[in-house]
Amino acid sequence: MILSQYVNTFGQAMLARYGERVHKIAIDAGFTCPNRDGSIGRGGCTFCNNVSFSPNGRRPNNIAEQIESGRQVIRKRTGAKKYIAYFQAYTNTYADVRELSQLYGEALKQADVIGLDIGTRPDCVPDEVLDLLLDYQQQGYEVWLDLGLQSAFDETLKRVNRGHGFAEYKQAVLKARSRGIKVCTHLILGLPGESSEHHLASLQRVLELGVDGLKFHPLHVVKGTQLANEWRRGEYQPLTMNDYVSDVVQLIQQTPDEVIFHRLTGTASSKVLLAPEWCSKKWLVLNAITAALARQENMAGNSQAENETVFLPVSENLAFSVV
């Protein structure tokens, strides 16, 4: 079973567009965040410890070195020879546009880098930044604006100290889409106080505004965060893997076929992850999602209980593929 049989994956979308494999290379450009440096708040989101997803920690190499390092790993693994520079850690539009142009340009100097994926907050995409991204797109580069919304519910965003609401996301999306810039929206499942109904409602609000790509991510409890303290006090209970897989399958089924899925799960390093333990096992989760989608399709083909999610027994050692 292959995930892309059931889901419009980023890898397959790029393969169709460029005729060969295209992989993202994660970059830490040394940015910070307005929710950490005092501009709008301090301490950041209650769940935030960027070490949990930044491959380079807080002492990143220069951008060319990071690309070379990623290039070597990817070529050995898949043989891909074209890449998208994924500016991932913290808020990657949080600087003067001239500095941003220099940093993005450094990545695009690499002959095999064909585009940019810029991760940022909805309240940090002023017009001049969007115009810069549009200029790259008009030059023929693959450009994605990766907006971390996390939830469409303002009460949830306030509870986790995001420092913005849904209104800022709406404004950013409308401005980007008016320029023809592709938007990928990041949603976290399992935020404090949220249920499956919240996850579905957030997705619907995102789809109503229009979106080109989606990322789903389970909420990790990692060391050095306020969420970790809440978890230790018993004030927060993470999702089980079965609940996460069930919700992801429902969200996929509610999403139009043309929307591209950039990510369906995420992991954290065992060095910082506290809970849930299954969040350290990317392939176990992806295998379970693939199996559940396959069973759903089989059930639908047999006209059986089309709304009931059934899980196949999944072994961590199963060799499913995701592209």
C-alpha positions in Angstrom: 0.0 0.0 0.0 1.2 3.5 -1.0 -0.1 6.6 0.7 -0.2 8.5 -2.5 -2.8 6.1 -3.8 -5.3 7.7 -1.4 -3.8 11.2 -0.8 -2.6 14.0 -3.0 0.9 14.1 -1.5 3.4 16.9 -2.0 6.0 14.4 -3.4 3.6 13.1 -6.1 2.4 16.7 -7.0 6.1 17.8 -7.6 6.8 14.6 -9.5 3.9 15.3 -11.8 4.9 19.0 -12.2 8.6 18.6 -12.8 8.9 15.1 -14.1 11.3 14.0 -11.3 11.5 13.8 -7.6 11.7 17.1 -5.7 12.5 17.2 -2.0 12.4 19.9 0.7 15.6 20.7 2.6 14.9 22.2 6.0 16.8 25.4 6.8 17.3 27.3 10.0 18.1 30.8 9.1 18.5 32.0 12.7 15.2 33.9 12.9 13.3 34.5 16.2 9.6 35.1 16.8 7.6 38.2 17.8 5.9 36.1 20.4 9.2 35.4 22.0 11.2 38.6 21.7 8.7 40.9 23.4 7.2 42.5 20.3 3.8 40.9 21.0 4.7 38.5 23.8 7.4 36.6 25.6 7.9 32.8 26.1 6.3 31.9 22.9 3.5 29.3 22.4 2.9 27.0 25.4 4.0 24.0 23.3 6.9 25.7 21.6 10.5 24.4 21.9 11.9 24.7 18.4 14.6 22.1 19.1 11.8 19.6 18.7 11.6 20.3 14.9 14.6 22.3 14.0 17.3 20.0 12.5 20.1 22.4 13.2 19.4 23.6 16.8 20.1 27.2 17.5 23.6 27.3 16.0 22.8 26.8 12.4 25.4 26.6 9.7 25.2 29.0 6.8 22.5 28.3 4.3 24.7 26.9 1.6 26.2 24.4 4.1 22.7 23.4 5.3 21.6 22.8 1.7 24.7 20.7 1.0 24.1 18.6 4.1 20.5 18.0 3.2 21.4 17.3 -0.4 23.8 14.6 0.6 21.3 12.8 2.7 18.4 13.0 0.2 20.5 11.9 -2.7 21.6 8.7 -0.8 18.0 8.0 0.2 16.0 8.8 -2.9 18.3 10.0 -5.6 16.4 13.3 -5.9 18.4 16.1 -7.6 16.0 19.0 -7.3 15.2 20.7 -4.0 13.0 23.3 -2.4 14.6 25.4 0.4 12.2 25.0 3.4 12.8 27.9 5.8 11.3 26.1 8.8 12.5 27.2 12.2 10.7 30.0 14.0 9.2 32.9 12.0 10.9 33.1 8.6 9.4 36.4 7.4 10.3 38.3 10.7 12.9 40.6 9.3 13.4 43.6 7.0 12.5 42.7 3.5 16.1 43.4 2.3 17.4 40.9 4.8 14.8 38.4 3.7 15.8 38.9 0.1 19.4 38.2 0.9 18.6 35.0 2.9 16.2 33.6 0.3 18.5 34.6 -2.5 21.4 32.7 -0.9 19.3 29.5 -1.1 18.2 30.2 -4.6 21.9 30.6 -5.7 22.1 26.8 -5.6 21.5 25.6 -9.1 19.5 22.6 -7.9 17.2 24.6 -5.6 14.1 25.3 -7.6 11.9 27.1 -5.0 11.1 28.2 -1.5 8.8 27.1 1.2 8.5 29.9 3.8 7.2 28.9 7.3 5.8 31.8 9.2 3.0 33.2 11.4 -0.2 34.8 9.9 0.6 38.1 11.6 4.0 38.4 10.0 3.4 38.6 6.3 3.3 42.3 5.3 2.6 43.4 1.7 6.3 43.9 0.9 7.1 40.3 1.9 4.3 38.9 -0.2 5.5 41.1 -3.1 9.0 39.6 -2.7 7.6 36.1 -2.8 5.5 37.0 -5.9 8.6 38.2 -7.6 10.3 34.9 -7.1 7.2 33.1 -8.3 7.1 35.3 -11.5 10.8 34.3 -12.1 9.6 30.7 -12.3 10.5 29.4 -8.9 8.2 27.1 -6.9 6.9 29.3 -4.0 4.8 28.3 -1.0 3.8 30.4 1.9 3.5 28.0 4.9 1.1 29.6 7.5 1.0 28.2 11.0 -2.6 28.6 12.0 -2.8 25.6 14.3 -6.5 26.2 15.2 -9.3 28.3 13.8 -10.7 28.9 17.3 -9.6 32.1 18.9 -10.1 30.8 22.4 -7.7 27.9 21.7 -5.1 30.3 20.2 -5.4 32.5 23.3 -5.0 29.5 25.6 -1.8 28.3 23.9 -0.5 31.9 23.8 -0.2 32.1 20.0 -0.5 35.9 20.0 -2.8 36.1 17.0 -6.3 35.1 16.1 -8.2 33.7 13.0 -8.7 37.2 11.7 -4.9 37.6 11.1 -4.9 34.3 9.3 -7.8 35.3 7.1 -6.2 38.6 6.1 -2.9 36.9 5.3 -4.5 34.2 3.1 -6.6 36.7 1.2 -3.6 38.9 0.5 -1.5 35.9 -0.6 -4.2 34.4 -2.8 -4.9 37.7 -4.5 -1.3 37.6 -5.7 -1.5 34.0 -6.8 0.9 32.8 -4.1 0.3 29.2 -3.0 -0.7 28.8 0.7 -0.1 25.8 2.8 -1.9 25.8 6.2 -0.6 24.0 9.3 -3.1 22.6 11.7 -2.2 21.0 15.0 -4.5 18.2 16.3 -4.9 17.6 20.0 -4.6 21.2 21.3 -5.8 21.7 24.9 -9.6 21.8 25.1 -10.1 20.7 21.5 -11.9 17.6 20.2 -12.5 16.0 16.8 -15.3 18.5 16.2 -12.9 21.3 16.6 -10.4 19.7 14.1 -13.2 19.4 11.5 -14.4 22.9 12.1 -10.9 24.3 11.7 -10.5 22.5 8.5 -13.8 23.8 7.1 -12.9 27.4 7.9 -9.6 27.0 6.2 -11.2 25.4 3.1 -13.8 28.1 2.9 -11.1 30.8 2.5 -9.2 28.7 0.0 -5.9 26.8 0.5 -3.5 25.0 -1.8 -1.8 22.8 0.7 -2.3 21.3 4.2 -0.1 20.0 7.0 -1.4 18.1 10.0 0.6 17.5 13.1 -0.1 15.9 16.5 0.6 18.1 19.5 3.9 17.0 21.1 4.7 17.5 24.8 8.4 18.5 24.8 10.8 19.5 27.4 11.2 23.1 28.3 7.6 24.2 27.6 4.6 25.4 29.6 2.6 22.5 28.1 5.1 20.1 29.7 4.3 21.6 33.1 0.5 21.3 32.4 1.0 17.6 31.3 3.0 16.8 34.5 0.2 18.3 36.6 -2.4 16.2 34.8 -4.0 19.2 33.2 -3.4 18.1 29.6 -3.9 14.6 28.1 -2.4 14.0 24.6 -4.3 12.2 21.8 -3.9 8.5 21.5 -2.5 7.3 18.2 -5.8 5.7 17.2 -7.7 9.0 17.8 -5.1 10.9 15.8 -5.3 8.5 12.9 -9.1 8.5 13.0 -9.2 12.3 12.9 -6.6 12.6 10.1 -8.6 10.1 8.0 -11.8 12.2 8.5 -10.0 15.4 7.6 -8.5 13.9 4.4 -12.0 12.7 3.4 -13.4 16.2 3.9 -10.6 17.8 1.7 -11.0 18.5 -2.0 -8.8 16.3 -4.2 -6.8 19.2 -5.6 -5.4 20.3 -2.2 -1.9 19.0 -1.7 -0.9 17.3 1.6 2.6 18.4 2.6 2.5 16.5 5.9 0.2 14.1 7.8 2.1 13.7 11.0 5.2 14.9 12.7 7.8 13.6 15.1 10.0 15.0 17.9 13.4 13.9 18.9 13.5 11.4 21.8 15.9 13.8 23.5 13.1 16.3 24.1 9.8 14.3 23.6 7.9 13.6 26.8 4.5 12.5 25.4 2.9 10.9 23.6 5.4 8.2 23.0 4.0 7.3 19.6 5.0 10.7 18.2 8.6 9.4 17.9 7.5 6.8 15.3 6.7 8.6 12.1 6.3 5.5 10.0 4.1 3.7 12.4 1.6 6.6 12.2 1.9 6.9 8.4 1.4 3.1 8.1 -1.7 3.3 10.2 -3.1 6.2 8.2 -2.5 4.4 4.9 -4.1 1.2 6.2 -7.1 3.1 7.4 -7.6 4.9 4.1 -7.2 1.6 2.2 -9.8 -0.1 4.4 -12.2 2.9 4.0 -11.8 2.7 0.2 -12.5 -1.1 0.2 -15.6 -0.6 2.4 -16.9 2.2 0.1 -16.4 -0.1 -2.9 -18.5 -2.7 -1.3 -21.1 -0.2 -0.3 -20.6 -0.8 3.5 -20.8 1.7 6.3 -19.0 4.4 4.4 -18.7 6.7 7.4 -17.2 4.1 9.8 -13.4 4.2 10.2 -11.9 0.7 10.7 -8.2 0.2 11.5 -6.1 -2.7 10.3 -3.5 -4.2 12.6 -0.4 -2.2 12.0 3.2 -3.4 12.7 6.0 -0.9 13.1 7.9 -3.0 10.6 5.5 -2.8 7.8 7.0 -1.5 4.6 4.5 1.0 3.3 5.7 3.9 1.1 4.9 7.6 1.3 5.9 10.0 -1.5 
